[in-house]
Amino acid sequence: MAKKLEDNGLFESSRWLLPERREAYSHQLTHKDPIIKPVIDEQEWQQIGEALSESFNEHARITIKVFDPYEEKELSGFVTVINMFLKEIKLRNEDDWDWIKFDDIISAHT
């Protein structure tokens, strides 16, 4: 009985949602308004390029902010390949890797 009175235990077990509210909440999570992609100017592209080349040449950890219309994504790792023909980089993190297109990069810093 003592556990039910600690840490909001009595009310924690009695919480529930109406089916209409649960459906509205899940709809809200999946149907967010898309974010407009910011315009990157030439100076920012230069800074992004310098950070990518520093990570590639000196094997330095880089943090890249990638555009996603529904959430802010930030990836961290090491640049292992810069493919100028396909305009993408290969970012290796702890146990996996991602191909990231240049057009999807918003910012990058080491």
MARBA-936498 format. One record per residue (C-alpha): residue number from 1; residue in three letters; chain; x, y, z. Coordinates in nm, 4 decimals, decimal comma, padded with zeros to 6 digits, m for minus. Each point is the difference from the previous one (the first is absolute). Last residue first. Layout:
# MARBA-936498
 pos code unit       px       py       pz
 NUM  ala    A        X        Y        Z
...
***
This chain:
# MARBA-936498
 pos code unit       px       py       pz
 110  thr    A  03,4031  02,0105 m03,6236
 109  his    A m00,2896  00,1963 m00,1462
 108  ala    A m00,2671 m00,0594 m00,2614
 107  ser    A m00,3169  00,1814 m00,1007
 106  ile    A m00,3091 m00,0504 m00,2165
 105  ile    A  00,1030 m00,3143 m00,1875
 104  asp    A m00,2785 m00,1547 m00,2125
 103  asp    A  00,1276  00,1419 m00,3305
 102  phe    A  00,3447 m00,1533  00,0576
 101  lys    A m00,1594 m00,3468  00,0115
 100  ile    A  00,0723 m00,2165  00,3029
  99  trp    A  00,0981 m00,3671 m00,0216
  98  asp    A m00,0155 m00,1500  00,3480
  97  trp    A  00,2274 m00,2303  00,1991
  96  asp    A m00,0349 m00,2429  00,2903
  95  asp    A  00,1627 m00,1084  00,3257
  94  glu    A  00,1414  00,3138  00,1628
  93  asn    A m00,0647  00,2524 m00,2779
  92  arg    A  00,1256 m00,0018 m00,3580
  91  leu    A m00,1167  00,2776 m00,2319
  90  lys    A  00,0220 m00,0683 m00,3735
  89  ile    A m00,0312  00,3189 m00,1988
  88  glu    A m00,2142  00,0998 m00,2966
  87  lys    A  00,0126  00,2008 m00,3221
  86  leu    A m00,0245 m00,3011 m00,2359
  85  phe    A  00,3110  00,1100 m00,1928
  84  met    A  00,1609  00,1752  00,2988
  83  asn    A m00,0002 m00,3154  00,2122
  82  ile    A  00,1584  00,0827  00,3366
  81  val    A  00,0756 m00,3227  00,1857
  80  thr    A  00,0981 m00,0730  00,3627
  79  val    A m00,1540  00,2992  00,1803
  78  phe    A  00,0064 m00,0772  00,3731
  77  gly    A m00,2960  00,0026  00,2394
  76  ser    A m00,2924  00,2058  00,1233
  75  leu    A m00,3480  00,0395 m00,1407
  74  glu    A m00,2535  00,2678  00,0940
  73  lys    A m00,3563 m00,0242 m00,1208
  72  glu    A m00,2621  00,2684  00,0611
  71  glu    A m00,3479 m00,1361 m00,0618
  70  tyr    A m00,2807 m00,0075 m00,2554
  69  pro    A  00,1450  00,1323 m00,3279
  68  asp    A  00,3409 m00,1578  00,0608
  67  phe    A  00,3129  00,1995 m00,0744
  66  val    A  00,3267 m00,1323  00,1414
  65  lys    A  00,2091  00,1675  00,2722
  64  ile    A  00,3491 m00,1460 m00,0136
  63  thr    A  00,2313 m00,0520  00,2968
  62  ile    A  00,3574 m00,0891 m00,0889
  61  arg    A  00,2618 m00,2141  00,1710
  60  ala    A  00,3494  00,0553 m00,1393
  59  his    A  00,1743 m00,2480 m00,2311
  58  glu    A  00,2464  00,2693 m00,1108
  57  asn    A m00,0715 m00,0119 m00,3739
  56  phe    A m00,3682 m00,1005  00,0015
  55  ser    A m00,1053  00,1970  00,3092
  54  glu    A  00,1906  00,3057 m00,1212
  53  ser    A m00,1518 m00,0407 m00,3489
  52  leu    A m00,3523 m00,0100  00,1418
  51  ala    A  00,0617  00,3007  00,2292
  50  glu    A  00,1496  00,2019 m00,2861
  49  gly    A m00,2900 m00,0873 m00,2290
  48  ile    A m00,2568  00,1010  00,2642
  47  gln    A  00,1822  00,3312  00,0539
  46  gln    A  00,0024  00,0672 m00,3772
  45  trp    A m00,3671 m00,0929 m00,0264
  44  glu    A m00,0704  00,2504  00,2805
  43  gln    A  00,1804  00,2730 m00,1963
  42  glu    A m00,1902 m00,0825 m00,3189
  41  asp    A m00,3455  00,0278  00,1587
  40  ile    A m00,2125 m00,2887  00,1274
  39  val    A m00,3748  00,0474 m00,0435
  38  pro    A m00,2008 m00,1637  00,2774
  37  lys    A m00,2267 m00,2953 m00,0816
  36  ile    A m00,3596  00,0692  00,1026
  35  ile    A m00,1182 m00,2180  00,2876
  34  pro    A m00,2915 m00,2334 m00,0635
  33  asp    A m00,3131  00,0305  00,2117
  32  lys    A m00,0281 m00,3040  00,2226
  31  his    A m00,2075 m00,2954 m00,1110
  30  thr    A  00,1469 m00,2977  00,1870
  29  leu    A  00,0082  00,1403  00,3516
  28  gln    A m00,3299  00,1866 m00,0377
  27  his    A m00,1722 m00,3102 m00,1355
  26  ser    A  00,1263 m00,1987  00,3011
  25  tyr    A m00,1431  00,2644  00,2339
  24  ala    A m00,3330  00,0176 m00,1841
  23  glu    A m00,0343 m00,3797  00,0118
  22  arg    A  00,0778 m00,0091  00,3731
  21  arg    A m00,2453  00,2850  00,0596
  20  glu    A m00,2793 m00,1766 m00,1885
  19  pro    A  00,0720 m00,3310  00,1783
  18  leu    A m00,0330  00,1740  00,3376
  17  leu    A  00,3207 m00,0117  00,1922
  16  trp    A  00,0890 m00,1769  00,3242
  15  arg    A  00,1759  00,0713  00,3258
  14  ser    A m00,0973 m00,2125  00,3045
  13  ser    A  00,3359 m00,1658  00,0601
  12  glu    A  00,1865  00,3286  00,0246
  11  phe    A m00,2643  00,1438  00,2334
  10  leu    A  00,0742 m00,2397  00,2840
   9  gly    A  00,3743 m00,0019 m00,0621
   8  asn    A  00,0562  00,3780  00,0015
   7  asp    A  00,3561 m00,0613  00,1185
   6  glu    A m00,0993 m00,1792  00,3208
   5  leu    A m00,3574 m00,0730  00,1128
   4  lys    A m00,0356 m00,3198 m00,1989
   3  lys    A  00,3324 m00,1238  00,1354
   2  ala    A m00,1243  00,0271  00,3609
   1  met    A m00,2909 m00,2346 m00,0713
***
